[in-house]
Each structure stands twice: as structure tokens, then as C-alpha cells.
Amino acid sequence: MPGPWFTRLTIGRSEGETTTDHPTDQKSTHHLLTSLRHGPKGALNFGPMPHQEAIHRPALDSPKAGHTREEKLAAFGRLLDIMDDLREGCPWDRKQTFETLRHLTIEETYELGDAILTNDLDEVGKEVGDLMLHMVFYSRLGAEAGAFDAADVLHGICDKLVHRHPHIYADGEASTEEEVKANWEKIKLKEKGGKGDKPKGVLDGVPNGLPSMVKAQRIQEKVRGVGFDWDHAGQVWNKVQEELTELQEEVDAASDRVADEFGDVLFALINYARFLDVNPDEALERTNRRFKARFQEMERSIAASGGDLAEMPLAEMDRHWDAAKVALGQGNG
């Protein structure tokens, strides 16, 4: 806005007293606010001045996704500066703790997963940024607790990557992906050690809070890392058939073990997916999305024809269902 800045001042006044409009330029305003923040007791105290250089995105000559190392480091420094400003000056950010951020981080992770599944790379970039903010936030909280800061976190992961890739940074050997995974688990097991006289177990590092399907994947991957695995996919498929037979037997007997056997079937199918190089969680989510899209198309079609889904016979629903699959180009899946 052209013309002088007008800074409204209320210094040392009681309620009801008048204020003054003080005309000044931008430089003197910055000086004035700085003195108020750090001035004598009784003066206004707005907290530390924000990093002025962090407010505006710098002009970059490099193309999108082709920035220089210096530009990337400067962008990360800008995020650190903004995090400091928010933590010191924003009431919401000052209130946050590890615990209050936890569920928000989980939500952001799922939003990133959604963007990946829809192959929306612009949205993936935005969600990665949201998660990077969370990581910087946790690092700031760690620094305030005297536990760790961003440098500790980053050097920690760098040290881990160097140590667990001896085929890159030392004289280790690993020519296939499977050898890399096996080495990773063995090295990790040695790193973790045990508590007291209790040795560290292969599965001790699997978080209890993981969703059940993801936990099954991690369990199977970890035991594979120490050689406890099937030789080929055919054996796993036979195991699936065996578990299905046992499930049917328990169902026929009206047994109280139906849920246990159903779990065994799911565990075997997840194992089979691993041998097919299929992520079962992503596969199920894609099926969820296809089903949802088909059902919504069926609803739209029925409504457009004046029908009532709730009153429609199942055979007629099936005809609309098949038509919805054709309309969406989803074939016979």
C-alpha cells in the first residue's frame, strides 16, 4: 500500500485512554516493534520478531523439480525459521505436544496414501510438505525437551542408512533386493541388542499399534529376513487352500474357532500376496474404490430411470450393477 505505514500504539495506557496513530515508514516500524519486544519492563511484548526473510518465497532460477542443492537447503532452512516463528508466536502452535500432533500426523499420512493411489503427483507433493512440517514440528518439540533437534534427527537417519548399506559404504556384498533386505534385518537385529539378559527378538520391532494387515506384512517380511519362509509361491497357495478347508470345517461345526481360522486364511493370503509382489492393503483399497464407484454409478442410473433402489428386486439391481461396470469401463472385475 502506498504512503506511510500507520502503527496504532497503546503503550502503558489503562482501559479507556486514547490511542495515537503514529505515521512511520517500514524500516522505523520494524525498529519500533523490535524495541517494544525487547524493551524495558512495562512496554508491549509481542515475543520475538518473526524471520522477515521467511515470509516471501525466494525467486528461483531453477525449474520445478530441478532445484540446486543450495536452493533445497535454503527451502529447508526457511521451514525451520517458520516453525520457530509459529512455535514462539502462534497460540495454536505453542499449545501443541507430541501427543496432540500424533493423530494429525496419522491423518496426513493417510492423505498422502490417497494421493499416491490416485496418482495425483501435485497432491502428493503437497502432502509430502505437510508431513515434512510435522517432522520439523516434532524436532522442535524434541529440542525444547533437550532430547533432540533437527540436526540430531537427520544425522541419526544418515548414520543408520550408512551402517545398514555396507554394500555401498563398506565392503559388504548384496547384488539383489532380497539380499539387501536380509542384510538390513540382520544388521538391525545386531544394532538393537537386548535389554538386560533378554536377547532382542526378530519381531520386537514391529509396532503394536500398526493396522492388522500392515502388521501381518511386517511380521512376514521380518521372519523372511532370517530365513523363515516358504521356497516358492505354490507352497503358499497350498497353505491358503489348507486354511480355507479348515475354516469351512469350523463353520460347518458351528465352532467357536471360526474367527481364528478366518484370521489364518487372511494371514495366508497376505503371505501369498507377498510372493506375487502385490501389496494387499493397496489391492484391497483399490477394490474398495472400484466398488464404491460402481455402486454410486448404479445409484445414479437407477435414480435417472425413476427407480427406487430400496424397493428394487435383487435381480434388477444386478442388471444395473453390470451396466455400471460397463459404463465405468471396469470389465468383469
C-alpha positions in Angstrom: 0.0 0.0 0.0 1.5 3.4 -1.0 2.2 6.1 1.6 3.4 5.7 5.2 2.6 2.8 7.5 0.4 3.7 10.4 1.2 1.8 13.6 -1.5 2.1 16.2 0.1 2.3 19.6 -1.3 1.6 23.1 1.7 1.7 25.4 1.3 1.9 29.2 -2.3 3.1 28.9 -5.2 1.9 31.0 -8.6 0.9 29.6 -10.5 3.9 28.2 -7.4 6.0 27.4 -6.9 7.2 23.8 -4.5 5.7 21.3 -2.4 7.5 18.8 -1.8 6.8 15.2 1.9 7.1 14.6 3.0 7.6 11.0 6.3 5.9 10.1 8.0 4.1 7.3 8.6 0.3 7.1 12.1 0.4 8.5 11.3 2.5 11.5 8.2 0.4 12.2 10.4 -2.7 12.3 12.8 -0.9 14.7 9.9 0.2 16.8 8.4 -3.2 17.1 11.8 -4.7 17.9 12.3 -2.3 20.7 8.8 -3.0 22.1 9.5 -6.7 22.1 12.8 -6.3 23.9 12.3 -3.0 25.7 12.0 -2.2 29.4 9.5 -3.9 31.6 6.1 -2.4 31.1 6.5 -2.0 27.4 4.5 -4.1 24.9 5.9 -7.6 24.4 4.9 -9.3 21.3 7.5 -12.1 21.6 10.5 -12.4 19.2 10.3 -10.8 15.8 9.5 -13.3 13.1 12.1 -14.1 10.5 11.3 -11.5 7.9 13.2 -13.4 5.2 10.9 -16.4 5.6 7.8 -14.5 4.7 8.2 -14.5 0.9 9.2 -17.4 -1.3 12.5 -16.6 -2.9 12.7 -16.2 -6.7 14.4 -19.3 -8.1 16.0 -19.7 -11.5 15.9 -23.5 -11.4 12.9 -25.3 -13.0 10.3 -27.1 -10.9 11.7 -30.4 -9.5 15.1 -29.3 -10.7 16.4 -27.1 -7.9 20.0 -26.9 -6.9 21.3 -28.3 -3.6 21.7 -24.8 -2.3 18.1 -24.0 -3.1 16.9 -27.1 -1.4 18.9 -26.4 1.7 17.6 -22.8 1.7 14.0 -24.1 1.5 14.5 -26.4 4.4 16.1 -23.5 6.4 13.0 -21.4 5.6 10.8 -24.1 7.0 12.9 -24.3 10.2 12.6 -20.5 10.6 8.8 -20.5 10.1 8.5 -23.3 12.6 10.4 -21.3 15.1 8.2 -18.3 14.4 5.0 -20.3 14.8 6.1 -22.0 17.9 7.0 -18.7 19.6 4.2 -16.5 18.3 1.1 -18.6 17.3 -1.3 -19.6 20.2 -2.3 -22.9 18.4 1.3 -23.9 17.6 2.5 -23.1 21.1 -0.1 -25.4 22.6 0.8 -28.5 20.6 2.6 -31.5 22.1 3.8 -34.8 20.8 0.5 -36.4 21.9 -1.7 -33.7 20.3 0.2 -33.9 16.9 0.1 -37.7 16.8 -3.4 -38.2 15.3 -2.9 -35.3 12.9 0.3 -37.0 11.6 -1.6 -40.2 11.1 -4.3 -38.3 9.2 -1.7 -36.6 7.0 -0.1 -40.0 6.2 -3.4 -41.4 5.0 -4.0 -38.3 2.9 -0.6 -38.9 1.3 -1.6 -42.5 0.7 -4.8 -41.4 -1.0 -2.9 -39.0 -3.3 -0.5 -41.8 -4.2 -3.3 -44.3 -5.0 -4.9 -41.7 -7.3 -1.5 -40.9 -8.9 -2.1 -37.2 -8.3 1.5 -36.0 -8.1 0.6 -32.4 -7.4 -1.3 -33.5 -4.4 1.5 -36.0 -3.4 3.9 -33.0 -3.3 1.5 -31.0 -1.1 1.0 -33.9 1.3 4.8 -34.6 1.5 5.1 -31.0 2.5 2.5 -31.4 5.3 4.4 -34.4 6.6 7.7 -32.6 6.5 6.2 -29.8 8.6 5.2 -32.5 11.1 8.7 -33.9 11.2 10.1 -30.4 11.8 7.5 -29.8 14.5 8.5 -32.9 16.3 12.1 -31.9 16.0 11.3 -28.5 17.6 9.4 -30.2 20.4 12.4 -32.5 20.9 14.8 -29.5 21.1 12.6 -27.9 23.7 12.7 -31.0 25.8 16.5 -31.2 25.4 16.2 -34.6 23.7 17.0 -34.0 20.0 16.7 -31.4 17.3 16.5 -31.4 13.5 20.3 -31.9 13.1 20.2 -34.9 15.6 17.3 -36.4 13.7 18.9 -36.0 10.2 22.3 -37.2 11.3 20.7 -40.1 13.0 18.9 -41.4 9.9 22.0 -40.7 7.8 24.2 -42.8 10.2 21.6 -45.6 10.1 21.5 -45.6 6.3 25.3 -45.7 6.0 25.5 -48.5 8.6 22.8 -50.6 7.0 24.1 -50.3 3.5 27.6 -51.9 3.8 27.4 -52.9 0.2 27.5 -49.2 -0.6 29.6 -47.6 2.1 31.8 -50.6 3.2 33.0 -53.9 1.9 29.7 -55.8 2.2 28.1 -57.6 -0.7 24.4 -57.6 -1.9 23.6 -57.9 -5.5 19.8 -58.4 -5.2 16.9 -56.7 -3.5 16.3 -59.8 -1.3 20.0 -59.8 -0.1 19.7 -56.1 0.8 16.5 -56.8 2.8 18.1 -59.8 4.6 21.2 -57.8 5.4 19.1 -54.9 6.7 17.2 -57.1 9.2 20.3 -58.8 10.4 22.2 -55.6 11.0 19.1 -54.1 12.6 18.9 -57.0 15.0 22.5 -56.6 16.0 22.0 -52.8 16.5 19.0 -53.1 18.7 20.6 -55.6 21.1 18.6 -56.7 24.1 17.6 -55.3 27.5 19.5 -56.9 30.3 19.9 -60.6 29.8 16.9 -60.8 27.4 18.1 -61.1 23.7 16.4 -58.9 21.1 13.7 -60.8 19.2 13.2 -60.6 15.4 9.7 -59.3 15.9 10.3 -57.0 18.8 10.5 -54.0 16.4 7.0 -54.5 14.9 4.8 -51.7 16.5 1.8 -53.0 18.3 -0.3 -50.1 17.0 0.0 -51.0 13.3 -3.2 -51.8 11.4 -3.6 -55.6 11.4 -3.0 -56.1 7.7 0.2 -53.9 7.7 1.4 -55.7 10.8 1.0 -59.1 9.2 3.1 -57.9 6.2 5.8 -56.6 8.5 5.8 -59.8 10.6 6.2 -61.9 7.4 8.9 -59.7 6.0 10.9 -59.7 9.2 10.9 -63.5 9.6 11.8 -63.9 6.0 14.9 -61.7 6.8 16.2 -64.5 9.0 15.3 -67.3 6.5 12.0 -68.4 7.9 9.9 -68.5 4.7 8.4 -70.7 2.0 10.5 -71.6 -1.0 8.0 -70.7 -3.7 4.5 -69.2 -4.2 3.0 -72.7 -4.9 3.6 -73.7 -1.4 1.9 -70.6 0.0 -1.1 -71.2 -2.3 -1.4 -74.7 -0.9 -1.3 -73.2 2.6 -4.2 -70.9 1.6 -6.2 -73.8 0.4 -5.4 -75.7 3.6 -6.6 -72.8 5.7 -9.8 -72.4 3.7 -10.6 -76.1 4.2 -10.0 -75.7 8.0 -12.2 -72.6 8.1 -15.0 -74.4 6.3 -14.8 -77.3 8.8 -15.1 -74.9 11.7 -18.1 -73.1 10.0 -19.8 -76.5 9.4 -19.3 -77.4 13.0 -20.6 -74.1 14.3 -17.3 -73.9 16.2 -16.1 -71.0 18.4 -12.8 -71.1 16.4 -14.3 -69.7 13.2 -12.8 -66.3 13.8 -9.3 -67.9 14.5 -9.5 -69.8 11.3 -10.7 -66.8 9.3 -7.6 -64.9 10.6 -5.4 -67.8 9.5 -6.9 -67.5 6.0 -6.2 -63.8 5.9 -2.7 -64.2 7.1 -2.0 -66.9 4.5 -3.5 -64.7 1.7 -1.3 -61.8 2.8 1.7 -64.1 2.6 0.7 -65.2 -0.8 0.3 -61.6 -1.9 3.9 -61.0 -0.9 5.1 -63.8 -3.2 3.1 -62.3 -6.0 4.7 -58.9 -5.3 1.2 -57.4 -4.5 0.6 -55.0 -1.6 -2.5 -56.5 -0.1 -3.5 -53.2 1.6 -3.3 -51.3 -1.6 -5.0 -54.1 -3.5 -8.0 -54.0 -1.1 -8.2 -50.2 -1.2 -8.3 -50.3 -5.0 -11.2 -52.8 -4.7 -12.9 -50.6 -2.2 -12.7 -47.6 -4.6 -13.9 -49.7 -7.6 -16.9 -51.0 -5.6 -17.7 -47.5 -4.3 -17.6 -46.0 -7.8 -19.7 -48.8 -9.3 -22.3 -48.6 -6.6 -22.6 -44.8 -6.9 -22.9 -45.2 -10.7 -25.7 -47.8 -10.1 -27.5 -45.4 -7.8 -27.2 -42.6 -10.3 -28.5 -44.8 -13.1 -31.5 -46.1 -11.0 -32.4 -42.6 -9.9 -32.2 -41.3 -13.5 -34.6 -44.0 -14.6 -37.0 -43.2 -11.8 -36.4 -46.3 -9.9 -36.1 -46.9 -6.1 -33.1 -48.8 -5.0 -34.6 -49.7 -1.7 -37.6 -51.3 -3.3 -35.8 -52.9 -6.3 -35.6 -56.7 -6.6 -32.0 -58.1 -6.4 -32.1 -59.4 -10.0 -32.9 -55.9 -11.3 -30.1 -54.5 -9.1 -27.7 -57.0 -10.7 -28.6 -55.7 -14.1 -27.9 -52.2 -13.1 -24.7 -53.3 -11.4 -23.4 -55.0 -14.6 -24.4 -51.8 -16.6 -22.4 -49.7 -14.1 -19.3 -51.8 -14.6 -19.6 -51.4 -18.4 -20.2 -47.6 -18.0 -17.1 -47.2 -15.9 -15.0 -49.4 -18.1 -14.2 -51.8 -15.2 -14.8 -55.0 -17.1 -15.7 -58.1 -15.2 -13.8 -57.5 -12.0 
